[in-house]
């Protein structure tokens, strides 16, 4: 028997449904009305046979209703675990438990067992010993029963907001179900010492699919009551009633089903007619205002007297406020609020809804840490991931309701209205298209604070998050950013560094290197100088950008540093980087590193005298020409205007854009026809794809960059023609001559010319094959003397190679004689390949020119050349 009492908040009174000689206690709420309490007690007396106070009172569920089967996967053989050692004290207590199980009929002796498991004694909180069984090998051989188990959060929602609740727990729940008779022998277990071996007649703890079997039985027993008046999760049962008057009738329905099928409850774990209790780890409270009742009855017309009941009510209020009910089930028809937040290493969300008092109350909490790949997401992508994660986990809550998203970013604008759907954002967008989302500007500080706490809590050691504007969304950033570049000329060298703090402050540094160095050494100098500056600024997380592919790839480990001139720079840079808690190196094009590049160019281009330690160069911006400031007309060169017009007209997009902006003007017929497949969106020209996706139309300069990245960029496969066109369009780009340009670009790729599968003229004239068929001619040679010799003192190798197939035969010797050569020919060539008539070129060695070798070859018709 389990001795754990029901976890309820109401005070309980113990009633005896048995006799004085044989008491049978049950527990009823002390807060019930006297009339209702009498009805509940009378009902418990009537249905006392639905409870079991000992094992012998449990007949078990009928086999026609349910039985536990132990099927074995194909290919698994019976396994017998080796015996384990136990102390004498444990053996005595195990023997007592085994005798009790035998008396109850739960187990029986076993002989000639095939499957055999060991017992695992478990000491309960009450000091009693429970005998469990180690069925790991049997569970591994048993297929999984895919019976659908109820979702705990839906059961919690179904049991909440009811006036009265009755909690019941199945008595030794699993032991009420019999094991199929043909599978009983598979449950055999070994006891220590001389106790023996036994097998379970009923379903024990630790078997695979035991929970599914028990849930199947409960669903069969309470099938039409589940969801209406009863909620069941395996052996936990709660009877719920929206009104107190109906609770006795609902209990009677449940007891009728138990009596009909012989299901027994554990009386020590049952509590009837309570208003607050624990179900599946959640605390249910039916009436929130109950602790305030004595204080609400006070009137200003009566004399105020502070009594014991008022003090008790105040104590209840203190206890209630220290342990408030946190979660509430959602109501259909009312909008939900979803707070989402993302930190550097985790995401979190809070789903809330207004209760009947129009006060916001939590419905569900979610949070998790990010994996290695997700840590590389941008801050706004992490927020999109948090929204997708919440929609996946809370789909049953969010799908039938309008969900208002509250975050620091308008994800609806960023994620769900993108003109081009691709990548992981596109996948999430398609998955979220079935939901009804609305973005609401953040007003509730409490809800967002809880979401932020959930996001930050899983990651330990987080620094304070700082805010910075990223694109159109307001995101959070807590790392420093550094750009570096080096410049080396014949006259002098320079290093440029640009540093940006998490708050958005920027510093630019230019250093002239007063010593000779290469361009790669100047890059390392700039990197090391920048890292030292960041150390002085107390930075801990750094993101480093550089346009030197060699330096970045060496620091990330993709390239090996083999240059002697860069080895010390490489080691110094790594040692300096180890001072930061987290640092990442990213390669960017030179165009994105223009600030550091400008600083490096200035440092290497300005001549600083030896007497000057630094020089201040003042650069001002003039918005108007000097003539305009003096009130004079500015004359623009007609040649510049002509060049600009010619450049615009040379762009293939110019006539289409011109037509789309002014369709009523004079345009060519072909232009009007082509323009039907294009549109202008946010001042950019897009082409309508065959799958209704918009493809960006780039200019000539962007086309070169796109083709370079698609053909020979990171993760590119040097594709050409149709495949390369498909890849460019998959990235979201289009121009009319895309196929032609892809073919021409691949023809000009140096690596494609070197390694591509194309026919090439041989480097020299072709030679005829020496021998026309296999094993006709052999080349023979001796390798040696080899120093040091092998362990068997062999230092010479005799090798022959077939001219046609290049087949090789070889054997090692301590020393080579004519007799060994003849024996080698006979064993490895003549007898193996039946090759008798042919020529074998021979080196000018004494063993090949000996009389014995010549006689052997002449006798077999072998010609030595």
Secondary structure as the mmCIF struct_conf table of DSSP 4:
data_model
#
loop_
_struct_conf.conf_type_id
_struct_conf.id
_struct_conf.beg_label_comp_id
_struct_conf.beg_label_asym_id
_struct_conf.beg_label_seq_id
_struct_conf.end_label_comp_id
_struct_conf.end_label_asym_id
_struct_conf.end_label_seq_id
HELX_LH_PP_P HELX_LH_PP_P1 UNK A 4 UNK A 6
STRN STRN1 UNK A 8 UNK A 8
BEND BEND1 UNK A 9 UNK A 10
STRN STRN2 UNK A 12 UNK A 16
BEND BEND2 UNK A 17 UNK A 18
BEND BEND3 UNK A 20 UNK A 22
STRN STRN3 UNK A 25 UNK A 29
TURN_TY1_P TURN_TY1_P1 UNK A 30 UNK A 31
BEND BEND4 UNK A 32 UNK A 32
HELX_RH_AL_P HELX_RH_AL_P1 UNK A 34 UNK A 46
TURN_TY1_P TURN_TY1_P2 UNK A 47 UNK A 47
HELX_RH_3T_P HELX_RH_3T_P1 UNK A 48 UNK A 50
STRN STRN4 UNK A 51 UNK A 52
BEND BEND5 UNK A 53 UNK A 54
HELX_RH_3T_P HELX_RH_3T_P2 UNK A 55 UNK A 57
TURN_TY1_P TURN_TY1_P3 UNK A 63 UNK A 65
STRN STRN5 UNK A 68 UNK A 68
TURN_TY1_P TURN_TY1_P4 UNK A 74 UNK A 75
STRN STRN6 UNK A 80 UNK A 80
HELX_LH_PP_P HELX_LH_PP_P2 UNK A 81 UNK A 83
HELX_RH_AL_P HELX_RH_AL_P2 UNK A 88 UNK A 104
TURN_TY1_P TURN_TY1_P5 UNK A 105 UNK A 105
BEND BEND6 UNK A 106 UNK A 106
STRN STRN7 UNK A 107 UNK A 109
BEND BEND7 UNK A 112 UNK A 112
BEND BEND8 UNK A 114 UNK A 115
STRN STRN8 UNK A 116 UNK A 116
STRN STRN9 UNK A 117 UNK A 123
TURN_TY1_P TURN_TY1_P6 UNK A 125 UNK A 126
BEND BEND9 UNK A 127 UNK A 127
STRN STRN10 UNK A 129 UNK A 133
HELX_RH_AL_P HELX_RH_AL_P3 UNK A 136 UNK A 141
BEND BEND10 UNK A 142 UNK A 142
HELX_LH_PP_P HELX_LH_PP_P3 UNK A 143 UNK A 144
HELX_LH_PP_P HELX_LH_PP_P4 UNK A 147 UNK A 151
HELX_RH_AL_P HELX_RH_AL_P4 UNK A 152 UNK A 159
BEND BEND11 UNK A 160 UNK A 161
BEND BEND12 UNK A 163 UNK A 163
STRN STRN11 UNK A 164 UNK A 169
STRN STRN12 UNK A 170 UNK A 170
TURN_TY1_P TURN_TY1_P7 UNK A 171 UNK A 172
HELX_RH_3T_P HELX_RH_3T_P3 UNK A 173 UNK A 176
BEND BEND13 UNK A 177 UNK A 177
STRN STRN13 UNK A 178 UNK A 179
HELX_LH_PP_P HELX_LH_PP_P5 UNK A 180 UNK A 180
HELX_RH_3T_P HELX_RH_3T_P4 UNK A 181 UNK A 187
STRN STRN14 UNK A 189 UNK A 190
BEND BEND14 UNK A 192 UNK A 192
TURN_TY1_P TURN_TY1_P8 UNK A 193 UNK A 194
BEND BEND15 UNK A 195 UNK A 195
STRN STRN15 UNK A 197 UNK A 200
BEND BEND16 UNK A 201 UNK A 201
STRN STRN16 UNK A 202 UNK A 202
HELX_LH_PP_P HELX_LH_PP_P6 UNK A 203 UNK A 204
TURN_TY1_P TURN_TY1_P9 UNK A 205 UNK A 206
TURN_TY1_P TURN_TY1_P10 UNK A 208 UNK A 209
HELX_RH_AL_P HELX_RH_AL_P5 UNK A 210 UNK A 221
BEND BEND17 UNK A 222 UNK A 222
TURN_TY1_P TURN_TY1_P11 UNK A 223 UNK A 225
STRN STRN17 UNK A 226 UNK A 226
TURN_TY1_P TURN_TY1_P12 UNK A 227 UNK A 229
STRN STRN18 UNK A 230 UNK A 233
TURN_TY1_P TURN_TY1_P13 UNK A 234 UNK A 235
STRN STRN19 UNK A 236 UNK A 241
BEND BEND18 UNK A 242 UNK A 243
HELX_RH_3T_P HELX_RH_3T_P5 UNK A 244 UNK A 246
HELX_RH_AL_P HELX_RH_AL_P6 UNK A 247 UNK A 261
TURN_TY1_P TURN_TY1_P14 UNK A 262 UNK A 262
STRN STRN20 UNK A 265 UNK A 266
HELX_RH_3T_P HELX_RH_3T_P6 UNK A 267 UNK A 269
STRN STRN21 UNK A 271 UNK A 274
BEND BEND19 UNK A 275 UNK A 275
STRN STRN22 UNK A 276 UNK A 279
TURN_TY1_P TURN_TY1_P15 UNK A 280 UNK A 281
STRN STRN23 UNK A 282 UNK A 285
BEND BEND20 UNK A 286 UNK A 286
TURN_TY1_P TURN_TY1_P16 UNK A 288 UNK A 289
HELX_RH_3T_P HELX_RH_3T_P7 UNK A 290 UNK A 292
HELX_RH_AL_P HELX_RH_AL_P7 UNK A 293 UNK A 296
TURN_TY1_P TURN_TY1_P17 UNK A 297 UNK A 297
TURN_TY1_P TURN_TY1_P18 UNK A 300 UNK A 301
BEND BEND21 UNK A 302 UNK A 302
HELX_LH_PP_P HELX_LH_PP_P7 UNK A 303 UNK A 304
HELX_RH_AL_P HELX_RH_AL_P8 UNK A 308 UNK A 322
TURN_TY1_P TURN_TY1_P19 UNK A 323 UNK A 323
STRN STRN24 UNK A 327 UNK A 327
TURN_TY1_P TURN_TY1_P20 UNK A 332 UNK A 333
BEND BEND22 UNK A 334 UNK A 334
STRN STRN25 UNK A 336 UNK A 342
BEND BEND23 UNK A 344 UNK A 345
STRN STRN26 UNK A 346 UNK A 354
TURN_TY1_P TURN_TY1_P21 UNK A 356 UNK A 357
BEND BEND24 UNK A 358 UNK A 358
STRN STRN27 UNK A 360 UNK A 369
TURN_TY1_P TURN_TY1_P22 UNK A 372 UNK A 373
HELX_RH_3T_P HELX_RH_3T_P8 UNK A 374 UNK A 376
BEND BEND25 UNK A 377 UNK A 377
HELX_RH_AL_P HELX_RH_AL_P9 UNK A 379 UNK A 393
TURN_TY1_P TURN_TY1_P23 UNK A 394 UNK A 394
HELX_RH_AL_P HELX_RH_AL_P10 UNK A 395 UNK A 398
TURN_TY1_P TURN_TY1_P24 UNK A 399 UNK A 400
BEND BEND26 UNK A 401 UNK A 401
STRN STRN28 UNK A 402 UNK A 406
BEND BEND27 UNK A 407 UNK A 409
HELX_RH_AL_P HELX_RH_AL_P11 UNK A 411 UNK A 415
TURN_TY1_P TURN_TY1_P25 UNK A 416 UNK A 417
BEND BEND28 UNK A 419 UNK A 420
HELX_RH_AL_P HELX_RH_AL_P12 UNK A 423 UNK A 432
TURN_TY1_P TURN_TY1_P26 UNK A 433 UNK A 434
BEND BEND29 UNK A 435 UNK A 435
STRN STRN29 UNK A 436 UNK A 439
HELX_RH_AL_P HELX_RH_AL_P13 UNK A 445 UNK A 457
BEND BEND30 UNK A 458 UNK A 459
TURN_TY1_P TURN_TY1_P27 UNK A 460 UNK A 461
HELX_LH_PP_P HELX_LH_PP_P8 UNK A 462 UNK A 465
STRN STRN30 UNK A 466 UNK A 470
TURN_TY1_P TURN_TY1_P28 UNK A 471 UNK A 472
STRN STRN31 UNK A 473 UNK A 477
STRN STRN32 UNK A 480 UNK A 488
BEND BEND31 UNK A 490 UNK A 491
STRN STRN33 UNK A 493 UNK A 500
TURN_TY1_P TURN_TY1_P29 UNK A 502 UNK A 503
BEND BEND32 UNK A 504 UNK A 504
STRN STRN34 UNK A 506 UNK A 513
BEND BEND33 UNK A 515 UNK A 515
HELX_RH_AL_P HELX_RH_AL_P14 UNK A 519 UNK A 536
TURN_TY1_P TURN_TY1_P30 UNK A 537 UNK A 538
STRN STRN35 UNK A 541 UNK A 546
BEND BEND34 UNK A 547 UNK A 547
HELX_RH_AL_P HELX_RH_AL_P15 UNK A 549 UNK A 556
TURN_TY1_P TURN_TY1_P31 UNK A 557 UNK A 557
BEND BEND35 UNK A 558 UNK A 559
HELX_RH_AL_P HELX_RH_AL_P16 UNK A 564 UNK A 577
TURN_TY1_P TURN_TY1_P32 UNK A 578 UNK A 579
BEND BEND36 UNK A 580 UNK A 581
STRN STRN36 UNK A 582 UNK A 587
HELX_RH_3T_P HELX_RH_3T_P9 UNK A 590 UNK A 593
HELX_RH_AL_P HELX_RH_AL_P17 UNK A 594 UNK A 605
BEND BEND37 UNK A 606 UNK A 606
TURN_TY1_P TURN_TY1_P33 UNK A 610 UNK A 611
BEND BEND38 UNK A 613 UNK A 613
BEND BEND39 UNK A 624 UNK A 624
HELX_RH_AL_P HELX_RH_AL_P18 UNK A 626 UNK A 629
TURN_TY1_P TURN_TY1_P34 UNK A 630 UNK A 631
HELX_LH_PP_P HELX_LH_PP_P9 UNK A 632 UNK A 637
HELX_RH_AL_P HELX_RH_AL_P19 UNK A 638 UNK A 650
BEND BEND40 UNK A 651 UNK A 651
TURN_TY1_P TURN_TY1_P35 UNK A 652 UNK A 653
HELX_RH_AL_P HELX_RH_AL_P20 UNK A 654 UNK A 661
TURN_TY1_P TURN_TY1_P36 UNK A 663 UNK A 664
BEND BEND41 UNK A 665 UNK A 665
HELX_RH_AL_P HELX_RH_AL_P21 UNK A 669 UNK A 674
HELX_RH_3T_P HELX_RH_3T_P10 UNK A 675 UNK A 677
STRN STRN37 UNK A 678 UNK A 681
TURN_TY1_P TURN_TY1_P37 UNK A 682 UNK A 683
STRN STRN38 UNK A 684 UNK A 688
TURN_TY1_P TURN_TY1_P38 UNK A 690 UNK A 691
BEND BEND42 UNK A 692 UNK A 692
STRN STRN39 UNK A 694 UNK A 696
HELX_RH_AL_P HELX_RH_AL_P22 UNK A 700 UNK A 712
BEND BEND43 UNK A 713 UNK A 713
TURN_TY1_P TURN_TY1_P39 UNK A 714 UNK A 715
HELX_RH_AL_P HELX_RH_AL_P23 UNK A 721 UNK A 730
TURN_TY1_P TURN_TY1_P40 UNK A 731 UNK A 732
STRN STRN40 UNK A 733 UNK A 733
TURN_TY1_P TURN_TY1_P41 UNK A 736 UNK A 737
HELX_RH_AL_P HELX_RH_AL_P24 UNK A 738 UNK A 747
TURN_TY1_P TURN_TY1_P42 UNK A 748 UNK A 748
HELX_RH_AL_P HELX_RH_AL_P25 UNK A 750 UNK A 755
BEND BEND44 UNK A 756 UNK A 757
BEND BEND45 UNK A 763 UNK A 764
BEND BEND46 UNK A 770 UNK A 773
TURN_TY1_P TURN_TY1_P43 UNK A 774 UNK A 775
BEND BEND47 UNK A 776 UNK A 776
STRN STRN41 UNK A 778 UNK A 783
BEND BEND48 UNK A 787 UNK A 788
TURN_TY1_P TURN_TY1_P44 UNK A 791 UNK A 792
STRN STRN42 UNK A 796 UNK A 802
TURN_TY1_P TURN_TY1_P45 UNK A 803 UNK A 805
STRN STRN43 UNK A 808 UNK A 813
BEND BEND49 UNK A 814 UNK A 815
HELX_RH_AL_P HELX_RH_AL_P26 UNK A 818 UNK A 825
HELX_RH_PI_P HELX_RH_PI_P1 UNK A 826 UNK A 830
HELX_RH_AL_P HELX_RH_AL_P27 UNK A 831 UNK A 833
BEND BEND50 UNK A 837 UNK A 837
STRN STRN44 UNK A 838 UNK A 841
BEND BEND51 UNK A 844 UNK A 844
HELX_RH_AL_P HELX_RH_AL_P28 UNK A 846 UNK A 849
BEND BEND52 UNK A 850 UNK A 850
HELX_RH_AL_P HELX_RH_AL_P29 UNK A 851 UNK A 860
TURN_TY1_P TURN_TY1_P46 UNK A 861 UNK A 861
STRN STRN45 UNK A 862 UNK A 864
#
